[in-house]
Amino acid sequence: MALHYLIHQFTNGGGSATSVEAPKVFIFAMCQEEADHWLSNDATVKLSRKIPLPGLSRGFGDVHSTADGSVCLLIVGTALINAALSVNNLISSGRFDFTKTYFILSGIAGGNPRITTLGGVAFARFAVQVDTQMEWDAREIPSSWQSGYVPMGAKTPNSFPLGVHGSEVYELNDNLRQMSMELARQAILEDSKEAAATRVKYADSPNDMYQAATLAPSILEGDVLSSNTFWHGFYLSESMDNVAKVYTAGKGNYAMTAQEDTAILCALLRAALQEKVDFSRIILMRAASNFDREPTTDVPPQLPWIMDSGGLEPAVRNLYNTGVKIIDAILARWTSKFEQGIRPDNYIGDIFGSLGGKPDFVPDGIGKSGTACSANKPPA
């Protein structure tokens, strides 16, 4: 371990000096429910040690670790800002050496019934932030628009944003994703009677478009949309699906809607630019705890809205079941395979090519002169 990673730190046991730990795997959960199975007494990975750190999300001030420090877990807190700050403070703490760590982003999500079902686990290549757009009141928009959302500075609702923040899209290592899915398929996926009853409502959909929603949980390729706005309904979900396709040049396959992923990836990318983490060692998996829309468009909103229609427990359980298979393989084959990393064949990084390479989903010229602020200026 390099000398610059050695620090003076006090342990939980009473003030003895210790060196920086180098986890092989670090799990990010967003909320307590997503972490419960990992932290239970029945877990095969024993995260029995607590490492307190300042600057983490309120109520989640400890990193949970195995006795040898090889596997860790942090609950980052819900919403993008909590997640970004938690990860930034974790990496900046100096308590860990993350240069060879595999990060697993593991959380529940709203599932697209065109693609997945309750309890299904999707592994993402793309994480797309869809709420950094302009919005017009949907009652005042042209009939040709799908929704009131328009990308920043875009000439049409179906155009890549001309004014960008940099967090619009992150692309991850597809070779690692495929390997993770292969390992995850060794797990037994669980279900519930309540989830099965909910699926029945999605049968006989027009053109059988929700056929995937009626099936039992499975492992699938599918991308994640990040947004602090918790949308629900056919029209908004279809509109966001279109945004994902526009932002990824048609490569994105919207399966899950969640909050925190682009925030975590932003923090990890900035750490990668400082050579503190390896951006090619990130696994993003989400499990559907609910659907992103009702089976028909004539269902009126019910408040308070109940998210769990039997999918929450299968979702969190299946995140654990599949995650364990991945972690077991990384630990067992660390020296022979995983320590040196899984080389990506695809582009990885943000829309700017910050880590090197050129994202093929970004139009030429984007990011060189256009920002979210400059997009508001009148044309010269």
C-alpha positions in Angstrom: 0.0 0.0 0.0 1.4 3.4 -1.0 2.8 5.5 1.9 0.5 8.4 1.1 -2.5 6.2 2.1 -1.1 5.6 5.6 -2.8 7.8 8.3 -3.2 8.0 12.0 -6.7 6.9 12.9 -8.5 5.9 16.1 -10.4 2.6 16.1 -13.7 1.8 17.8 -11.8 -0.2 20.4 -10.1 2.7 22.2 -7.6 4.8 20.4 -5.0 2.6 18.9 -3.4 3.7 15.7 -4.3 1.9 12.5 -3.6 2.2 8.8 -5.9 2.8 5.9 -8.1 -0.2 4.8 -8.4 -1.3 1.2 -11.8 -2.9 0.7 -12.2 -5.3 -2.2 -15.9 -4.6 -2.4 -17.9 -1.5 -1.2 -21.7 -1.6 -1.3 -23.8 1.6 -1.5 -27.3 1.3 -0.2 -29.6 4.3 -0.3 -31.9 3.6 2.7 -32.2 1.3 5.7 -34.5 -1.2 4.0 -31.9 -1.8 1.2 -29.3 -2.5 3.8 -31.3 -4.7 6.2 -30.5 -8.1 4.7 -26.8 -7.2 4.4 -26.7 -6.3 8.1 -28.9 -9.1 9.4 -27.5 -11.9 11.6 -28.3 -14.4 8.8 -26.1 -12.6 6.2 -23.3 -14.7 4.9 -21.1 -11.6 4.6 -20.7 -10.5 8.2 -20.6 -6.7 8.3 -20.2 -6.7 12.0 -17.8 -3.8 12.5 -18.7 -0.1 12.5 -16.4 2.6 11.3 -17.8 6.1 12.2 -17.0 8.9 9.8 -18.0 12.6 9.9 -20.0 14.2 7.1 -22.2 11.2 6.2 -26.0 11.3 5.9 -27.9 11.9 9.1 -28.7 8.7 10.9 -26.2 6.7 8.8 -22.9 7.9 10.2 -21.1 4.5 10.1 -19.4 2.4 7.5 -20.3 -1.2 8.1 -17.3 -3.6 7.5 -16.3 -7.2 7.7 -13.7 -8.0 10.4 -10.9 -8.0 7.8 -12.2 -4.9 6.0 -12.5 -6.7 2.6 -16.2 -5.8 2.2 -17.9 -2.6 3.4 -21.4 -1.1 3.2 -22.6 2.5 3.5 -26.1 3.8 3.5 -25.7 7.1 1.6 -29.1 8.5 2.3 -31.9 9.1 -0.2 -32.0 11.9 -2.8 -29.2 13.0 -5.1 -27.6 15.6 -2.8 -27.4 13.3 0.2 -25.8 10.5 -1.9 -23.2 12.8 -3.5 -22.1 14.4 -0.3 -21.9 11.0 1.5 -19.8 9.5 -1.1 -17.6 12.6 -1.4 -17.0 12.7 2.3 -16.3 8.9 2.4 -13.6 9.2 -0.2 -12.2 12.4 1.2 -12.0 10.9 4.7 -8.6 9.3 4.1 -9.8 6.2 6.0 -9.8 3.9 2.9 -7.7 3.1 -0.1 -10.3 2.6 -2.9 -7.9 2.3 -5.9 -8.8 -1.4 -6.4 -12.2 -1.4 -4.9 -15.3 -2.7 -6.7 -18.3 -0.5 -6.0 -21.8 -2.0 -6.0 -24.7 0.5 -6.2 -27.6 -1.6 -4.9 -31.1 -0.2 -4.5 -34.8 -0.5 -5.2 -36.5 1.3 -8.0 -39.6 1.8 -10.0 -39.7 -0.8 -12.8 -40.8 -0.1 -16.4 -43.4 -2.8 -17.0 -42.4 -2.9 -20.7 -39.0 -4.3 -19.6 -39.2 -5.9 -16.1 -41.4 -7.0 -13.3 -41.6 -6.7 -9.5 -38.5 -8.2 -7.9 -36.6 -8.2 -11.2 -33.0 -7.1 -11.0 -31.5 -4.9 -13.7 -27.8 -4.3 -14.3 -27.2 -0.9 -16.0 -24.7 0.3 -18.5 -26.1 3.8 -18.6 -27.3 6.0 -15.7 -29.2 9.0 -17.1 -30.2 12.1 -15.1 -33.6 13.2 -16.5 -34.7 15.9 -14.1 -32.1 18.6 -15.2 -34.4 19.9 -17.8 -36.6 22.9 -18.5 -40.3 22.3 -17.6 -43.5 23.9 -19.0 -46.9 23.4 -17.5 -48.3 20.3 -19.3 -51.6 22.1 -19.7 -49.9 24.7 -21.8 -47.7 22.7 -24.2 -48.2 22.0 -27.9 -50.0 18.9 -28.8 -46.9 17.4 -30.4 -45.0 17.4 -27.2 -45.0 14.2 -25.1 -44.7 16.2 -21.8 -43.7 19.6 -20.5 -40.0 18.6 -20.2 -37.4 20.0 -22.7 -33.7 19.5 -22.5 -31.7 22.6 -21.5 -31.2 24.9 -24.5 -32.5 22.3 -27.0 -34.2 23.3 -30.2 -36.9 20.6 -29.9 -38.1 18.4 -27.0 -36.3 15.5 -28.8 -32.9 17.0 -29.0 -29.8 16.5 -27.0 -29.3 19.4 -24.5 -27.2 22.2 -25.8 -26.6 23.5 -22.3 -25.2 20.7 -20.1 -24.3 20.2 -16.5 -22.0 17.1 -17.1 -24.1 14.7 -15.0 -26.6 13.9 -17.7 -25.2 10.5 -18.6 -22.6 8.1 -17.1 -21.6 4.9 -19.0 -20.2 2.0 -17.1 -18.0 -1.0 -17.9 -20.1 -3.4 -19.9 -17.7 -6.3 -19.6 -18.0 -6.1 -15.8 -21.7 -5.8 -16.2 -22.0 -9.0 -18.3 -19.8 -10.8 -15.8 -21.9 -9.6 -12.9 -25.1 -10.7 -14.6 -23.6 -14.2 -15.2 -22.8 -14.5 -11.5 -26.2 -13.0 -10.4 -28.0 -15.7 -12.4 -26.7 -18.3 -10.1 -28.9 -16.8 -7.3 -32.4 -17.9 -6.5 -34.7 -15.0 -6.9 -37.6 -14.6 -4.5 -41.2 -13.5 -5.0 -44.4 -12.8 -3.0 -48.1 -13.6 -3.3 -48.8 -9.9 -3.3 -46.4 -9.2 -6.1 -47.9 -12.0 -8.2 -51.4 -10.5 -7.6 -50.2 -7.1 -8.8 -48.7 -8.6 -11.9 -52.0 -10.1 -13.0 -53.4 -6.5 -13.4 -50.8 -5.9 -16.2 -52.0 -8.9 -18.3 -54.0 -8.3 -21.5 -52.3 -4.9 -22.0 -52.7 -3.3 -25.5 -50.4 -5.1 -28.0 -49.2 -7.1 -25.0 -46.8 -4.2 -24.2 -46.6 -5.1 -20.5 -45.9 -8.8 -21.0 -42.6 -8.5 -19.1 -44.5 -7.2 -16.1 -46.5 -10.5 -15.8 -43.5 -12.7 -15.5 -41.6 -13.9 -12.5 -38.5 -12.0 -11.3 -35.4 -12.4 -13.5 -31.9 -10.9 -14.1 -31.9 -8.4 -17.0 -29.9 -5.7 -18.9 -31.6 -2.4 -18.2 -30.6 1.2 -17.6 -31.4 3.5 -14.8 -32.9 7.0 -14.8 -32.1 9.3 -11.9 -34.4 12.0 -10.8 -35.3 13.8 -7.5 -38.8 14.0 -8.9 -40.7 10.8 -8.2 -42.9 10.6 -11.3 -45.6 8.1 -11.9 -47.9 7.3 -14.8 -47.8 6.2 -18.4 -47.3 9.6 -20.2 -44.4 10.8 -17.9 -42.7 7.4 -18.0 -42.9 7.2 -21.8 -41.6 10.7 -22.0 -38.6 9.9 -19.7 -38.0 6.8 -21.8 -37.6 9.1 -24.8 -35.2 11.4 -22.9 -33.0 8.4 -22.1 -32.9 7.4 -25.8 -32.1 10.9 -26.9 -29.4 11.3 -24.3 -27.7 8.0 -25.2 -28.2 8.1 -29.0 -30.7 5.3 -28.8 -28.5 3.0 -26.8 -30.2 3.4 -23.4 -32.8 0.8 -22.4 -34.9 2.4 -19.6 -35.8 -0.3 -17.1 -35.6 1.4 -13.7 -36.3 4.8 -12.2 -34.5 5.8 -9.1 -32.8 8.8 -7.5 -29.2 8.6 -6.4 -27.2 6.8 -9.1 -25.9 9.8 -11.1 -25.0 11.6 -7.9 -22.9 8.7 -6.7 -21.3 8.3 -10.1 -20.5 12.0 -10.2 -18.7 11.7 -6.9 -16.9 8.6 -8.0 -15.9 10.1 -11.4 -14.3 13.1 -9.6 -12.5 10.7 -7.3 -11.3 8.8 -10.4 -9.9 12.0 -11.9 -7.8 12.2 -8.7 -6.8 8.6 -9.1 -8.5 7.6 -5.9 -10.9 5.1 -7.5 -11.1 3.1 -10.7 -14.2 4.0 -12.6 -14.1 0.7 -14.5 -14.9 -1.1 -11.3 -18.5 0.0 -10.8 -21.6 -2.3 -10.8 -25.0 -0.6 -10.9 -27.9 -2.8 -10.0 -31.5 -1.9 -9.2 -34.5 -4.1 -8.3 -38.1 -3.2 -9.0 -40.1 -2.7 -5.8 -43.0 -1.1 -7.7 -44.0 -0.2 -11.3 -43.6 3.3 -12.7 -47.2 3.4 -14.0 -50.6 1.8 -13.4 -51.8 -0.9 -15.8 -54.2 1.5 -17.4 -54.3 5.3 -17.8 -57.7 5.7 -16.2 -56.6 5.0 -12.6 -57.0 8.2 -10.5 -54.2 9.1 -8.1 -54.6 7.9 -4.6 -53.1 9.9 -1.7 -51.2 9.0 0.3 -49.8 6.8 -2.5 -48.7 3.4 -1.4 -45.5 2.4 -3.2 -45.3 -1.2 -2.0 -47.7 -3.6 -3.9 -45.9 -6.7 -2.8 -42.6 -5.9 -4.6 -40.5 -4.3 -1.8 -39.5 -7.4 0.1 -38.7 -9.5 -3.1 -36.7 -6.5 -4.4 -34.5 -6.0 -1.4 -34.1 -9.7 -0.9 -33.1 -10.3 -4.6 -30.6 -7.4 -4.4 -28.9 -9.3 -1.5 -29.2 -12.8 -3.1 -27.6 -11.6 -6.4 -25.1 -9.3 -4.7 -23.7 -12.1 -2.5 -22.9 -14.2 -5.6 -21.0 -11.3 -7.1 -19.1 -10.6 -3.9 -18.3 -14.3 -3.3 -16.7 -14.5 -6.8 -14.7 -11.3 -6.4 -13.2 -12.5 -3.1 -12.6 -16.1 -4.2 -10.9 -15.0 -7.5 -9.3 -11.8 -6.3 -5.7 -12.8 -7.1 -6.4 -14.7 -10.2 -8.8 -12.3 -11.9 -10.3 -9.4 -10.1 -7.4 -7.6 -8.5 -6.0 -6.5 -11.9 -9.5 -5.3 -12.9 -11.9 -6.1 -15.8 -10.8 -4.2 -18.8 -13.7 -2.4 -20.6 -14.1 -2.6 -24.3 -16.7 0.3 -24.3 -16.3 3.9 -23.4 -16.7 4.6 -19.7 -17.3 8.0 -18.0 -19.3 11.1 -18.4 -20.5 13.1 -21.4 -17.3 15.2 -21.5 -14.9 12.3 -21.9 -13.3 13.4 -18.7 -11.5 10.1 -18.1 -10.3 9.8 -21.7 -11.9 8.6 -24.9 -15.0 10.0 -26.6 -18.6 9.1 -25.7 -20.2 8.1 -29.0 -23.7 9.1 -27.7 -22.8 12.8 -27.4 -23.1 15.1 -30.5 -20.0 16.9 -31.6 -19.4 20.2 -29.9 -21.5 19.5 -26.8 -19.8 20.8 -23.6 -17.1 22.8 -25.4 -19.0 26.0 -25.3 -22.5 25.2 -24.1 -23.3 25.1 -20.4 -26.6 25.3 -18.5 -26.0 29.0 -18.1 -24.9 29.9 -21.6 -27.8 28.0 -23.0 -30.1 30.8 -21.7 -28.3 33.5 -23.7 -29.9 34.7 -27.0 -28.2 33.5 -30.2 -25.5 35.8 -31.5 
